[in-house]
């Protein structure tokens, strides 16, 4: 076959990017690169091979690297673009594989781009969610700290000689209940004992000296507390109080035999001031039942004296019991404690902790008995009417109440102007 014998491509026909090599010899080829079909040339039968390539130089380079034409082929009749008649009926062989490969490649690219879009979307969404939560958390924390700052300002402005539950820092819904602060709200509150029994909530900060300080209270007062509030018998209460006192005091190391008893059930604890109320669970003689009963009436951040203007019912009963000069029974103790609470709930304030001042403040309307008067006088060594330590918990939240909330428990020392205890939830 001569080159001029090949059918001509029409002028308007698109040029195929394929080349053919005609040869009357046979030789091995790369099947994934070349698609063969057969042509008769009149003199010799040859095997033309369709090569997927875009230029003659690529075809020549392919054969130069793949096989030796000089050894395998006797004659090379033509190296030229195949005209359309030779491809008619063979296009699926020549170009179908290429189109399929391109389609599969395109689908894979689209699939990978979709995966990338999903991954990027998930990553961005998680970061946006985290950013929103951090923003809400910051708003809530700022609001809670604002509530604490307001309570400290009111405490600093209180310059009278007494502290009671009727003062603005102790009970003011306007200043401490769901107060709007920008895009958030805060509340500051604490729990109080009610005269009818049970516990209620006041909005403000509470007096920490309304409780008995485990580190500073006298042993006899602790024993009365364990008996009157903890429900222990006299002997068991005395042993538990002695263990509490021993555990909370540092041993005198330079004296022989002193400091050997720790007061602790667990040897890992060392003698010294209690750092939290929960530690007394492991004091020798303390039972779980007694601990649960007294935990709301004791503290480790108070003072040596209890504020009579803010003390709860359980503490008042303990003070009245301890101050009695005779045994008037539990009815006299209970009645005196409730009369003091009722006096305070009517807005009354004790401005002196001396016995005469207490009796005068309660007035004739209280109907005090002789035993109750005696107990009021006997309370003097254990009480005060002003405080230096105050506790509260402040909670902040976004205005819509959705998302993060923050709560801080704190105890403030007014005398030394410092935060003595801080806990974040």
Buried (B, 14 or more C-beta within 10 A) or exposed (E): BEEEEBEEBEEEEEEBEBBBBBBBBEBEBEEEEBBBBEBEBEEBEBBBBBBBBEEEEEBBEBBEEBBEBEEBBEBBBBBEBBBBEBBEEBEEEBBEEEEEEEEEEEEEEEEEEEEEEEEEEEEEEEEEEEEEEEBBBBBBBBBBBBBBEBBBEBBEEBEEEBBBBEBBBBBBEEBBBEBEBEBBBBBBBBEBBEBEEEEEEBBBBBBBBBBBBBBBBBEEBBBBBBBBBBBBEEEBBBBBBBBBBBBBBEBEEEEEEEBEBBBBBEEEBEBEBBEEBEBBBBBBBBBEEBBEBBBBBBBBBBBEBBBBBBBBBBBBBBBBBBBBEEEBEEEBBBBBBBBBBBBBEEEBBBBBBBBEBBBEBBEEEBEBEEBBBBBBBBBBEBBBBBBBBBBBBBBBBBBEEEBBBBBBBBBBBBEEEEEBBEEEE
